[in-house]
Amino acid sequence: MMCGITGTPGTGKSMIADELARRGYRVVHLIDTVRPYIIGDDEERDTHVIDDERWAEEFEPVDGFVEGHFAHLLPCDRIVVLRCRPDELKSRLKKRKYRQKKIRENAEAEAMGVCLVETVESFDASAIFELDTTGRDISYCSDQIERFLKGEIAGSFGSIDWLEFIEVGQ
């Protein structure tokens, strides 16, 4: 079974995936798989442009977890969407030395639930688990994801609303 972990940058995907790997699960960090699919750079958005359709088409499924902000583009059996309150997300991205424009862009994407919306468009509701990582430790989040993977927690999403964090006039 392939379980994806997706979410806006800064929501905790890599740290949680590393914890799941320590627990014995196979984990693929998707950033390690895209280099052959980079077709350019978007200087204004400070990111690579990836041929994500070709990447998803050629990706070899794994028995375990796939982690990355584009995991929802893969044919996962289950998918976890990590969420983080936008003000906390800004703080996390600032510590990573993201540019202010990139921090704002990601915080707004998180407030609007972009990764969740894209996931809901591609997956059955029962296969989606939305998890708020705000103020929660890695162990708790990993436990919840394991329980979802094992079927001990039903899929659920749509209870997080951060539209109040959208900055008007920016």
C-alpha positions in Angstrom: 0.0 0.0 0.0 1.3 3.4 -1.0 0.4 6.2 1.4 1.2 9.8 0.4 2.0 12.6 2.8 1.4 16.0 1.1 1.0 19.6 2.3 2.3 23.1 1.9 6.0 23.5 2.5 6.7 23.8 6.2 3.8 21.7 7.5 6.1 18.9 8.7 6.2 16.4 5.9 9.9 15.6 5.9 10.2 15.4 9.7 7.2 13.1 10.1 8.4 11.0 7.2 11.8 10.6 8.8 10.1 9.5 12.0 8.0 6.9 10.1 11.2 5.7 8.5 12.8 5.3 12.0 9.7 3.2 12.8 10.6 0.8 10.0 8.5 2.1 7.1 9.8 2.6 3.7 9.8 6.3 2.9 10.5 8.0 -0.4 11.2 11.7 -0.3 9.7 12.8 -3.6 12.2 15.7 -4.0 14.8 13.0 -4.6 12.9 11.7 -7.6 12.2 14.8 -9.6 15.6 16.0 -10.8 15.3 14.3 -14.3 11.9 16.0 -14.7 13.0 19.6 -14.1 12.3 21.6 -17.2 13.2 25.1 -16.0 13.2 27.6 -13.2 10.6 30.1 -12.2 12.7 32.9 -10.9 9.8 35.0 -9.7 8.3 32.2 -7.6 11.8 30.9 -6.6 11.1 27.3 -7.6 11.9 24.7 -10.2 9.4 24.0 -13.0 8.8 20.2 -13.1 7.1 18.1 -15.8 4.8 16.7 -13.1 2.6 14.8 -15.5 5.5 12.8 -16.9 7.0 12.4 -13.4 3.7 11.0 -12.0 3.2 8.7 -15.0 6.7 7.3 -14.7 6.8 7.0 -10.9 7.2 3.4 -9.7 4.7 2.8 -6.8 6.2 1.8 -3.5 5.0 -0.2 -0.5 5.3 2.5 2.1 5.1 6.3 2.3 5.8 8.9 -0.4 6.4 12.4 1.0 6.4 15.7 -0.8 4.1 18.7 -1.5 3.1 17.0 -4.7 2.4 13.4 -3.4 -1.2 13.9 -4.2 -0.3 13.8 -7.9 0.5 10.1 -7.5 -1.9 7.1 -7.4 -1.7 6.6 -3.6 -4.0 4.2 -1.9 -4.3 6.6 1.0 -3.2 10.2 1.3 -2.5 12.4 4.3 -2.7 16.2 4.0 -0.7 18.0 6.6 -2.0 21.4 7.6 -0.4 24.1 9.8 -2.0 27.4 10.9 -0.6 30.1 8.6 1.0 32.3 11.3 2.9 29.3 12.6 3.8 28.3 9.0 5.3 31.7 8.4 7.4 31.3 11.4 8.7 27.9 10.3 9.5 29.2 6.8 11.3 32.2 8.2 13.6 29.9 10.2 14.3 28.2 6.9 15.4 31.6 5.4 12.6 31.6 2.8 12.2 35.0 1.0 9.4 37.1 2.3 7.4 36.8 -0.9 7.7 33.0 -0.8 6.6 32.9 2.8 3.5 35.0 2.0 2.7 32.8 -1.1 2.9 29.6 1.0 0.9 31.0 3.9 -1.8 32.1 1.6 -1.9 28.7 -0.2 -2.2 27.1 3.2 -5.0 29.5 4.3 -6.9 28.6 1.2 -6.2 24.9 1.6 -4.7 24.5 -1.9 -3.1 21.1 -1.3 -6.3 19.8 0.3 -8.5 21.0 -2.6 -6.2 19.4 -5.1 -6.2 16.2 -3.1 -10.0 16.1 -2.8 -10.3 16.5 -6.6 -8.3 13.3 -7.1 -9.1 10.9 -4.2 -12.1 9.2 -2.7 -13.0 10.9 0.6 -12.4 7.8 2.6 -8.7 7.7 1.4 -8.0 11.3 2.7 -6.8 12.2 6.2 -6.3 15.9 7.0 -4.0 16.4 10.0 -3.3 19.7 11.7 0.4 19.8 12.8 0.2 23.2 14.6 1.7 22.8 18.0 1.8 19.1 17.8 5.0 17.0 18.1 6.4 14.6 15.5 5.5 11.5 17.5 1.8 12.4 17.9 1.5 13.2 14.1 3.3 10.0 13.2 1.1 8.0 15.5 -2.1 9.5 13.9 -0.8 8.7 10.4 0.1 5.1 11.4 -3.4 4.7 12.8 -4.9 6.0 9.5 -2.7 3.7 7.5 -3.9 0.7 9.5 -7.5 1.7 9.2 -7.9 2.5 12.9 -8.8 6.1 12.0 -11.3 6.8 9.2 -10.5 9.3 6.5 -11.7 12.8 7.3 -11.1 16.3 6.1 -12.7 19.7 5.8 -12.8 20.8 9.5 -9.9 23.2 9.2 -10.7 26.8 8.2 -7.9 29.4 8.0 -9.5 31.8 5.6 -9.2 34.5 8.3 -5.4 34.4 7.7 -5.6 35.6 4.1 -3.9 39.0 3.8 -6.0 41.4 1.8 -4.3 44.0 -0.3 -0.9 42.3 -0.4 
